[in-house]
Amino acid sequence: MALICIHNATVVSGYAQMPDSAVLIDGDRIADVFSERRFKQKHFGSSDIVIDARQNYVIPGLIDTHIHGFGGYGTEDLSTSSILHMSELLAKYGVTSFIPTLYPMSTDEMLNGIRAISAAIGFERGATILGIHLEGPFISPDRLGAQKPESVKPVDLDLMNQLYEASDGHIISMTVAPELKGMRELALYCIKMGIVLQAGHTNATYENIIEGMQAGIRHSTHMFNAMSQLHHRNPNAVGAILIQPDLSCEIIADGKHVHPDLVRLLVRDKPDTNIVLVTDALKPTKQAKGPFFANNEEVYLSDKVFLRCTDDVIAGSSLTMIEGLANLVSYGISLESAVKMASSNPARIHKFDRRGELSPDYIADLTIISPNFDVVATMVNGKFVYSTFAAADSANKALEGKPTPRADHDIDQD
């Protein structure tokens, strides 16, 4: 199998930043990460591909663990084709893996949506589908956000089992309101099934969140949004997430859902290993022309967020992961910490083995970006699925065992 070496790069591995370094890929795995000095001492075979990154950044592939849609395709379409289109389009924005997120819907719609996503797994041509995130239906009617009130349900273990069986085991995360009656039994069921539970769309008191943590609810959905707010007599959900260092959280870093200074506060008070950048992007994100629909309601784009046409309520985000990464850095957060939030943290918190870092024997998911946060190339499982340079085609042919001449390539556009 031919080797691919990307050198003359600033490698941000998910745990450190290493200037003048190289990443070696062998098949679908990272074989090594080493300095440019060591690169110059190495000898490569005639079929190996060596790519000059020209001091761009090589980072672990971006992992979006909360996304409803992209480019005019969404989970609410209840369509396998839509999920596969999302996979292809997301790769152009540096995303190497994602978790399609379903809104709460009628039971039949949720079952159809779950089956549609499950059927797409293994057939991706872009970003890998890691599983399914259910944002409900066991959430608080008092903290709906843009969710539809008729779709919210009381905790029902029989329904949960029905949803899980329809997924063939692919439900891997779920947003719940910890204060709901029967939540402890649901939490124990989900732990047994390996489902990561996230506190969100919740009106929980501080004590409710602590009890939820004891039952295994250790992650939280879009921090500050659709949850009980900080109060000086009861810290509530926001306070609990800030106070408890072991309670991890998502953040939508679009500058609109959460004020940048609150993001800075969060990073100051919580370990950067327990913050996960997400987009919560809706179906019309990066869609070229309207009309725009999300969760089967018409929306319009205003100041980077989608609003419902009926009542001007924020329906969700138009953020991309690469934009979120750039925003975090613009807030004064180091690139190393921002990459943790976008790659290594979601991988660890969602128990994705050997993902989210550029380390030996990790899956070769990586993104090459410019200092201006333009996506230069995206590699998934050791194969370029998006690139702006000719060497990617040669690298893919070499990976398939086809003969290619040995050459030093750069990342100039064709």
ABEGO torsion letter per residue (X at the ends): XBBBBBBGBBBBAGABBBBGBBBBBBEABBABBBBAAAAAABBBBAABBBBBAGGBBBBBBBBBABBABBGGBBAAAGBAAAAAAAAAAAAAAGBABBBBBBBBBBAAAAAAAAAAAAAABGABABBBBAEBBBBOABBBAABAEABBAAABBBBBAAAAAAAAAAAGGABABBBBBAABBGAAAAAAAAAAAGBBBBBBGBABBAAAAAAAAAAGBABBBGBGBGBBBBBAABAEAAAAAAABAABBBBBBBAGAABBAAAAAAAAAABBAAABBBBAGBBAABGBABOBBBBGGBBBBBBGGBBBBAAAGBBAEBABBAAAAAAAAAAAGBBAAAAAAAAAAAAAAAAGBBGBGBBBBGBBBBBBBBBAAGBBABBBBGGBBABBABAAAAAAAAAAAGBBBBBBBBBABBX
